Amino acid sequence: MELHAIDWAIILGFFAVSLGIGLYYKNKASESFVEYFASGRSLPWWVAGTSMVATTFAADTPLAVTGLIAEHGLAGNWFWWAFAFGGMLTVFVFAKLWRRAEVLTDVELIELRYAGKPAAFLRGFRAIYVAVVVNSIVIGWVTQAMVQVLKQTVLTNLEPGSSLDFWLVAILLVVTGVYSVISGMWGVAITDVVQFVLAMIGCIVFAVVAVDHVGGTDALRERAIQNFGGTQLFDFVPDFSQAAWMPLGVFLALVLGQWWATWYPGAEPGGGGYIVQRMASCKDERHAVKATLLFQLAHYCLRPWPWILVAFAALALHPELRTWATDGNDATDAGTGFPMLIRELAPTGLRGLLLVTFFAAYMSTISTQMNWGASYLVNDVWRRFARPEANDRDLVAASKWASAIVLLLGGIASWIMIVQNVSVKDAWALLAALGAGLGAVFILRWFWWRINAWSEIVAMVGSVVLFSLVTAWRAAVESDLPKAEHMPAQYTALIVATGTLVLWLVATFVTRPEPKEHLAAFFRKVRPDGPGWGPIRAVAPEAKPDGTLGMSLFCAVLGTAAIWATLPGIGAAIFGDWGKATMCLLFAAIAIAILLRLLPRLQPRAPQ
């Protein structure tokens, strides 16, 4: 794909703006440790919320959506749509609690909630595990996706054995590293806003171009169904009366189990990771709630359909994508259908914008992973265990070094994943399976006083051990079976989650509870709701929870219903099914209207 002067102007302009934002916030980020990692706790809700959604719009997501659709049809997206209820719980139940905790990272909560050496060990171990292992895997897979985009667009004639693709991505890593290191959370968040707007514009324009090239929505539907091999391609929920591409058991495992069972970056049960970092950066509890609500609505309702339309167009124009998705050959990746269409269909000018779309998606994720990973290493390891007396100047300097270390580790992981040709879909599935079983303890620690540090330790270790055992068992049993007879990965996650739940519940009851005075201090600060704090409420009667847990849960159900009605409603409108579109969107509008009516009643109670 040849780039012209206007394409280069768009690309160079984008890099100039990104670096300019970093330089603008350079001095502000150096003012203090809290400024560097939490924007001085002064981010407005719309910046924090947009930054959240920009981070989850990575270079891998359009490719992964294309691969899911080629294999399972539209319903394949339930892999991530199933997290919606957990996300809405974060909005209406957990966001205000996280902001009250006034932590800088989610693992800092561990020593606020638990006491003693087990809590200290858990905080340090989990900080290193997430910052080094999980963070590197995420950076590696989004880099792998960015390499695939380059290979399918501007590097189609890359010679075998050449590493030019990796070094081009390395340049992106360096540029991202520069503005992230010097500008801290302010630069990351503001750049995220700009990058998200550019990325959405590029995807929407390209979706229109792709559908028009196929011949409009009717032709798109006909050709895509023909190449897929059935009308279930367009089913939002699979028709289980037929031979569904997604079996009923898999669908139920996703919808009923994914939101509570699996810890996954950006969709942590009870909130966590960089979502907590953005909530901690907000001005107050109300801004944290509004930011998280904006994130959930944009994440599920605004972003998906441009990707989905391009995926349908790719399938309509390239029937081989269906074969690639189902043949079990690791050398073929149906997700590359998305960048393939960029090379084939994008005119001059749009080529530059679409490359900027992927650069923006990639860089917004990398900048967040750097800042977030460094916050663990400095706040929860270096300051906590090595230099508790460090001043702001020392902490900011250490933060910049830690950001560079995180970037270096991510670069090494990226190289390994590129050499080993690890697919984005496989990386997604691996991380979801490794996090299976952690969600329940992360949710219930807010509502049940009896959970202790050993509950989390056993959950974390048990999930990895059980995942390894189940994976080894599957490998032995399925070695001689065709791929079609292999157990779906969702069942593996559910088995691991259930086993882990049993393990940590047993550990909870056979170990001592946390000291009541420590739990009382946590209760006074955070004021969690629900009946599970009865013994502690008696110790701290002056702390008054909001008393809105029931209504908050109802609002989470309404929000999830609005999302799950909006998604098929938009699709029906695009394809001219106005009856279905009206019904779905009217239902979503009613749910949102009720939600907005209830929101004022959820305002947090002023602390006593």
C-alpha positions in Angstrom: 0.0 0.0 0.0 1.6 3.2 -1.2 1.4 6.4 1.0 1.2 9.8 -0.6 2.0 13.3 0.7 -1.4 13.8 2.4 -1.1 10.4 4.1 2.3 11.3 5.4 1.1 14.7 6.5 -1.7 13.1 8.6 0.7 10.6 10.2 3.4 13.2 11.0 0.8 15.6 12.3 -0.5 12.9 14.7 2.9 12.3 16.1 3.6 16.0 16.5 0.3 16.5 18.5 1.1 13.5 20.7 4.6 14.7 21.6 3.3 18.3 22.0 0.8 17.1 24.6 3.5 15.3 26.4 5.7 18.4 26.5 2.8 20.6 27.6 2.2 18.5 30.7 5.9 17.8 31.5 6.2 20.3 34.4 2.8 19.5 35.9 3.6 15.8 36.0 6.8 16.5 37.9 5.0 18.4 40.7 4.2 15.4 42.8 3.8 11.6 42.9 0.0 11.9 42.9 0.2 14.3 40.0 2.3 11.8 38.0 0.1 8.8 38.6 -3.4 10.3 39.4 -3.4 13.8 37.8 -3.6 15.3 41.3 -7.0 13.6 41.7 -8.5 16.4 39.5 -9.5 14.7 36.2 -13.0 15.7 35.0 -15.3 12.7 34.4 -15.4 13.0 30.6 -11.6 12.9 30.3 -11.2 10.0 32.7 -14.0 8.1 31.0 -12.7 8.7 27.5 -9.3 7.7 28.6 -10.7 4.4 29.9 -12.4 3.6 26.6 -9.4 4.7 24.5 -7.2 2.3 26.5 -9.4 -0.7 25.7 -9.5 0.3 22.0 -6.2 -1.3 21.2 -4.7 -2.2 17.9 -5.7 -5.8 18.6 -9.5 -5.3 19.1 -10.6 -4.7 15.5 -8.5 -7.8 14.4 -9.9 -9.9 17.3 -13.5 -8.9 16.5 -12.9 -9.9 12.9 -11.5 -13.3 13.9 -14.4 -13.9 16.3 -17.0 -13.1 13.6 -15.3 -15.3 11.0 -15.4 -18.2 13.4 -18.6 -17.8 15.4 -20.5 -15.1 13.6 -21.8 -12.0 15.3 -22.5 -14.0 18.5 -18.7 -14.6 18.9 -18.5 -11.1 20.4 -20.2 -12.4 23.5 -16.7 -13.2 24.6 -16.5 -9.6 25.7 -20.1 -8.5 25.7 -20.6 -10.9 28.6 -18.6 -8.6 30.8 -21.2 -5.8 30.6 -23.0 -6.7 33.8 -19.8 -6.7 35.7 -18.9 -3.3 34.2 -22.3 -1.9 35.3 -21.7 -3.2 38.8 -18.4 -1.2 38.8 -20.3 1.9 37.8 -23.2 1.8 40.3 -21.7 -0.2 43.2 -17.9 -0.1 43.2 -16.8 3.2 41.7 -17.8 5.3 44.7 -16.1 2.8 47.1 -12.8 2.9 45.1 -12.8 6.7 45.2 -13.5 6.7 48.9 -10.6 4.4 49.5 -8.2 7.0 48.0 -5.8 4.4 46.8 -3.4 5.0 44.0 -3.5 1.4 42.7 -6.0 -1.4 43.2 -3.4 -3.6 45.0 -2.9 -0.8 47.5 -6.4 -1.7 48.7 -5.0 -5.0 49.9 -3.4 -3.5 53.0 -6.3 -1.2 53.6 -8.6 -4.2 53.7 -6.3 -6.8 55.2 -3.6 -6.7 57.9 -0.2 -8.2 58.7 2.4 -10.1 56.8 0.0 -12.0 54.5 -1.4 -8.7 53.3 2.0 -7.2 52.7 3.2 -10.3 50.8 0.0 -10.3 48.7 0.3 -6.7 47.9 3.9 -7.0 46.8 3.5 -10.2 44.9 0.4 -9.2 43.1 2.0 -5.8 42.1 5.0 -7.6 40.6 2.8 -10.2 38.9 0.5 -7.7 37.2 3.2 -5.1 36.4 5.7 -7.6 35.0 3.8 -10.7 33.8 0.3 -9.5 32.9 1.4 -6.1 31.6 4.1 -7.6 29.4 1.6 -10.1 27.9 -0.8 -7.2 27.1 1.9 -5.1 25.5 3.1 -8.2 23.6 -0.2 -9.0 22.1 -1.1 -5.4 21.1 2.3 -5.1 19.5 1.8 -8.4 17.7 -1.5 -7.0 16.3 0.2 -3.8 15.3 2.8 -5.8 13.4 0.0 -7.7 11.6 -1.5 -4.4 10.5 1.8 -3.1 9.1 2.4 -6.4 7.3 -1.0 -6.2 5.7 -0.8 -2.6 4.7 2.5 -0.8 4.1 4.8 -3.9 4.5 3.2 -6.4 2.1 6.5 -6.9 0.3 8.5 -7.6 3.5 11.3 -10.1 2.8 11.3 -13.3 4.8 13.4 -13.0 7.9 13.3 -9.2 7.9 12.6 -7.5 11.2 11.6 -4.1 9.7 8.1 -4.6 11.0 9.3 -4.9 14.6 11.6 -1.9 14.3 8.8 0.3 13.0 6.7 -0.7 16.0 9.8 -0.1 18.2 9.7 3.5 16.9 6.1 3.7 18.0 7.1 2.4 21.4 9.8 5.0 21.7 7.5 7.9 20.8 4.9 6.6 23.2 7.5 6.1 25.9 8.8 9.7 25.5 5.5 11.4 26.1 4.3 8.9 28.7 7.5 9.2 30.8 7.7 13.0 30.8 4.0 13.8 31.2 2.5 11.2 33.5 -1.2 10.6 33.8 -2.1 14.1 32.6 -0.3 13.5 29.3 -1.6 9.9 29.0 -5.3 10.9 29.6 -5.4 14.0 27.4 -3.6 12.1 24.6 -6.1 9.3 25.0 -9.0 11.7 24.3 -7.4 12.9 21.1 -6.4 9.4 20.0 -9.9 8.0 20.7 -11.6 10.7 18.6 -9.2 10.1 15.7 -9.6 6.3 15.9 -13.4 6.4 15.9 -13.5 8.8 13.0 -11.2 6.5 11.0 -13.2 3.3 11.8 -16.5 4.9 11.0 -15.4 6.3 7.7 -13.7 3.0 6.7 -16.9 1.1 7.6 -18.9 3.3 5.2 -16.3 2.8 2.5 -16.2 -1.0 3.0 -20.0 -1.5 2.9 -20.3 0.7 -0.1 -17.6 -1.3 -2.0 -19.5 -4.5 -1.4 -22.6 -3.0 -2.8 -24.6 -1.8 0.2 -26.0 -3.6 3.3 -28.2 -6.0 1.3 -25.4 -7.2 -0.8 -23.1 -7.3 2.2 -25.6 -9.6 4.1 -26.1 -11.9 1.1 -22.4 -12.4 0.3 -21.2 -12.7 3.9 -23.9 -15.3 4.7 -22.9 -17.3 1.6 -19.2 -17.3 2.6 -19.9 -18.0 6.2 -22.2 -21.0 5.4 -25.3 -20.0 7.2 -27.7 -17.2 8.3 -26.4 -17.5 11.9 -23.7 -15.1 10.9 -26.0 -12.2 11.8 -27.6 -13.7 14.9 -27.0 -11.6 18.0 -28.0 -14.6 20.1 -27.4 -17.9 18.3 -30.4 -20.0 17.2 -29.8 -23.1 19.4 -32.6 -25.0 17.6 -30.1 -25.4 14.8 -26.5 -26.5 14.8 -25.2 -23.3 16.4 -21.7 -22.1 15.7 -21.7 -21.2 19.4 -23.2 -24.1 21.5 -25.7 -23.3 24.2 -23.3 -24.3 26.9 -20.6 -21.9 25.7 -23.1 -19.1 25.4 -24.4 -19.7 29.0 -20.8 -20.0 30.3 -20.0 -16.6 28.9 -23.2 -14.7 29.9 -23.7 -16.3 33.3 -20.1 -16.8 34.4 -17.8 -14.4 32.7 -18.7 -11.3 34.6 -18.1 -12.7 38.1 -15.6 -15.5 37.5 -12.8 -14.0 35.4 -10.3 -11.3 36.1 -9.4 -9.6 32.8 -7.7 -6.2 32.2 -10.3 -3.5 31.8 -13.1 -5.8 32.9 -12.1 -6.7 36.4 -15.0 -7.9 38.6 -15.4 -5.2 41.3 -13.2 -2.9 39.3 -9.4 -2.9 39.2 -6.3 -2.1 37.2 -6.2 1.0 35.1 -10.0 1.5 35.5 -9.3 2.1 39.3 -6.4 4.3 38.4 -8.7 6.5 36.3 -11.4 6.5 39.1 -8.7 7.5 41.6 -7.7 10.4 39.3 -11.2 11.8 39.3 -12.2 14.9 41.2 -14.7 13.1 43.5 -17.0 10.2 43.8 -19.6 11.6 41.4 -17.0 12.2 38.7 -15.7 8.6 39.2 -19.2 7.2 38.8 -19.9 9.3 35.7 -16.5 8.5 34.1 -17.1 4.8 34.6 -20.6 5.0 33.1 -19.3 6.9 30.1 -16.7 4.2 29.6 -19.2 1.3 29.8 -21.6 2.9 27.3 -18.9 3.9 24.8 -17.1 0.6 25.2 -20.2 -1.5 24.4 -22.5 0.7 22.4 -20.4 3.3 20.5 -17.3 1.3 19.3 -18.4 -2.1 18.1 -20.5 -1.6 14.9 -17.8 0.0 12.7 -15.5 -2.9 13.5 -18.3 -5.4 12.9 -19.3 -4.0 9.5 -15.7 -4.1 8.3 -15.5 -7.7 9.5 -18.7 -8.6 7.6 -17.2 -6.9 4.5 -13.9 -8.8 4.9 -15.8 -12.0 5.0 -17.9 -11.1 2.0 -14.9 -10.3 -0.1 -12.6 -13.0 1.3 -14.3 -16.4 1.8 -10.9 -17.8 2.8 -11.2 -16.0 6.2 -13.9 -18.5 7.2 -11.5 -21.4 6.5 -8.7 -19.7 8.3 -10.9 -19.3 11.4 -11.9 -22.9 11.5 -9.0 -25.0 10.2 -6.9 -24.9 13.4 -3.9 -23.8 11.5 -1.8 -21.4 13.6 -0.2 -19.9 10.5 -3.5 -18.3 9.4 -5.3 -15.6 11.2 -8.8 -14.5 10.1 -8.3 -11.2 12.1 -6.0 -10.0 9.4 -9.0 -9.5 7.2 -9.5 -6.1 8.7 -6.1 -4.6 7.6 -6.3 -6.5 4.3 -9.3 -4.3 3.4 -7.4 -1.2 4.4 -4.8 -2.1 1.7 -7.4 -3.0 -0.9 -10.1 -0.3 -0.4 -8.7 2.8 1.3 -8.1 5.7 -1.0 -5.4 8.3 -0.6 -5.9 10.3 2.6 -7.9 7.7 4.2 -4.9 5.4 4.2 -3.0 7.8 6.4 -6.1 8.3 8.6 -6.5 4.6 9.1 -2.8 4.1 9.9 -3.2 6.9 12.4 -6.3 5.0 13.8 -4.2 2.0 14.5 -1.3 4.1 15.8 -3.6 5.9 18.1 -5.3 2.7 19.3 -1.9 1.1 19.9 -0.2 4.1 21.6 -3.1 4.8 23.9 -2.9 1.2 25.2 0.9 1.2 25.5 0.9 4.6 27.4 -1.6 3.3 29.9 0.2 0.0 30.4 3.4 1.9 31.0 2.0 4.4 33.5 -0.2 1.7 35.2 2.6 -0.8 35.5 5.0 1.7 36.8 2.5 2.8 39.5 2.6 -0.8 40.9 6.4 -1.0 40.9 6.9 2.4 42.6 3.8 2.7 44.9 3.4 -1.0 45.9 7.0 -2.3 45.7 9.7 0.4 45.9 8.0 2.8 48.2 6.2 0.2 50.3 9.2 -2.1 50.9 12.4 -0.2 50.1 11.9 3.5 50.5 8.8 4.3 52.6 10.4 7.7 53.5 10.9 8.8 49.9 9.8 12.3 49.1 7.9 13.5 46.0 11.0 14.3 44.0 12.5 10.8 44.6 9.1 9.2 43.8 8.6 11.0 40.5 12.2 10.2 39.4 11.6 6.5 40.3 8.3 6.6 38.4 10.0 7.7 35.2 12.6 5.0 35.5 9.9 2.4 36.3 7.9 3.5 33.2 11.0 2.9 31.1 11.5 -0.5 32.7 7.9 -1.5 32.0 8.3 -0.5 28.4 11.5 -2.5 28.0 9.9 -5.6 29.5 6.9 -5.2 27.2 9.3 -4.8 24.2 11.0 -8.1 25.1 7.6 -9.9 25.5 6.5 -8.4 22.1 9.6 -9.8 20.4 9.0 -13.3 21.9 5.3 -13.3 20.8 6.2 -12.1 17.3 8.8 -14.8 16.9 6.5 -17.5 18.3 3.6 -16.2 16.2 1.2 -16.1 19.2 -2.2 -15.0 17.9 -4.2 -12.2 19.6 -7.1 -14.6 20.1 -4.9 -17.1 21.9 -3.4 -14.4 24.1 -6.9 -13.2 25.0 -8.0 -16.7 25.9 -4.9 -17.4 27.9 -5.2 -14.3 30.1 -8.9 -14.9 30.6 -8.3 -18.5 31.7 -5.4 -17.5 34.0 -7.7 -15.0 35.7 -10.6 -17.4 36.1 -11.7 -17.8 39.6 -10.4 -14.5 41.0 -13.5 -12.5 40.3 -15.7 -13.8 43.1 -13.2 -12.9 45.9 -12.6 -9.5 44.4 -16.3 -8.8 44.5 -17.1 -10.3 47.9 -14.2 -8.7 49.8 -16.3 -5.4 49.7 -19.3 -7.1 51.2 -18.2 -9.8 53.6 -16.0 -9.1 56.6 -14.8 -12.7 56.9 -12.7 -12.7 53.7 -9.0 -12.3 54.6 -5.7 -12.0 52.8 -5.4 -15.8 52.6 -8.6 -15.9 50.7 -7.0 -13.9 47.9 -3.7 -15.7 48.1 -5.3 -19.1 47.7 -7.6 -17.8 44.9 -4.6 -16.4 43.0 -2.4 -19.4 43.4 -5.3 -21.9 43.0 -6.4 -20.4 39.7 -3.0 -20.8 38.1 -2.5 -24.3 39.5 -6.0 -25.5 38.4 -5.6 -23.9 35.0 -2.3 -25.7 34.5 -3.8 -29.1 35.6 -6.9 -28.7 33.4 -4.8 -27.6 30.4 -2.5 -30.6 30.8 -5.6 -33.0 31.2 -7.1 -31.5 28.0 -3.9 -31.9 26.1 -3.7 -35.6 27.0 -7.3 -36.3 26.3 -7.6 -34.2 23.1 -4.3 -35.0 21.5 -5.8 -37.4 18.9 -9.2 -35.7 18.5 -10.0 -33.3 15.7 -10.4 -29.6 16.6 -14.2 -29.7 16.4 -14.3 -32.2 19.3 -12.0 -30.2 21.6 -13.6 -28.7 24.8 -14.3 -25.0 24.4 -11.9 -22.7 26.3 -15.0 -21.2 28.1 -15.5 -24.6 29.8 -11.9 -24.6 31.0 -12.4 -21.1 32.5 -15.6 -22.2 34.2 -14.0 -25.4 35.6 -11.1 -23.3 36.9 -13.4 -20.7 38.4 -15.6 -23.2 40.2 -12.6 -25.1 41.6 -10.9 -21.8 42.7 -14.1 -20.7 44.4 -14.2 -23.8 46.5 -10.5 -23.5 47.4 -10.6 -19.9 48.6 -13.8 -20.5 50.5 -12.2 -23.4 52.4 -9.1 -21.2 53.0 -11.3 -18.4 54.4 -13.0 -20.6 57.0 -9.8 -22.5 58.1 -7.8 -19.3 58.7 -8.2 -16.5 61.1 -10.3 -13.4 60.2 -8.7 -10.0 60.0 -8.4 -8.1 63.2 -11.7 -6.3 64.0 -10.0 -3.0 64.6 -8.4 -3.1 61.2 -11.7 -4.0 59.5 -13.4 -1.2 61.5 -10.9 1.3 60.1 -11.6 0.1 56.6 -15.4 0.3 57.2 -15.2 3.8 58.5 -13.2 5.0 55.5 -15.1 3.2 52.7 -18.5 2.6 54.2 -19.4 -0.5 52.2 -23.1 -1.5 52.2 -24.8 -4.8 52.7 -25.5 -7.3 55.4 -22.0 -8.9 55.4 -20.5 -6.3 57.7 -22.8 -6.9 60.6 -20.1 -7.7 63.2 -18.0 -4.7 62.1 -20.9 -2.3 61.9 -21.5 -3.0 65.6 -17.8 -1.9 66.3 -18.1 1.2 64.2 -21.8 2.4 64.5 -20.9 6.0 63.6 -20.0 4.9 60.0 -23.1 5.1 57.9 -23.2 3.3 54.6 -25.3 4.8 51.8 -28.0 2.2 52.1 -28.5 2.1 48.3 -27.1 -1.3 47.5 -30.4 -2.8 46.3 -31.1 0.2 44.1 -27.5 0.2 42.8 -27.9 -3.5 41.8 -31.2 -2.7 40.0 -29.4 0.2 38.1 -26.7 -2.2 37.1 -29.3 -4.6 35.7 -31.0 -1.6 33.8 -27.7 -0.5 32.4 -26.8 -4.0 31.2 -30.3 -4.4 29.6 -29.8 -1.0 27.8 -26.4 -2.2 26.4 -27.7 -5.6 25.3 -30.7 -3.9 23.6 -28.8 -1.1 22.0 -26.3 -3.5 20.3 -28.8 -5.4 18.2 -30.9 -2.3 17.8 -28.1 -0.4 16.0 -27.4 -3.4 13.9 -31.1 -3.8 12.9 -31.2 -0.1 11.9 -28.1 -0.4 9.8 -29.5 -3.4 7.9 -33.0 -1.8 7.5 -34.9 -4.0 9.9 -36.8 -1.1 11.3 -39.3 -3.1 13.3 -36.6 -4.9 15.3 -34.6 -1.7 15.6 -37.6 0.3 17.0 -38.4 -2.5 19.5 -34.8 -2.8 20.7 -33.9 0.9 20.9 -37.3 1.7 22.5 -36.6 -0.9 25.2 -33.1 0.6 25.7 -34.5 4.1 25.9 -37.0 3.1 28.6 -34.2 1.4 30.6 -32.0 4.4 30.4 -34.9 6.8 31.3 -35.6 4.7 34.4 -31.9 4.7 35.2 -31.6 8.5 34.9 -34.7 8.9 37.1 -33.0 6.7 39.8 -29.6 8.2 39.7 -30.2 11.1 42.0 -31.3 8.6 44.7 -27.8 7.0 44.5 -25.9 10.1 45.5 -23.4 9.1 48.2 -24.1 10.0 51.8 -21.8 12.5 53.3 -19.4 10.9 55.8 -20.2 11.5 59.5 
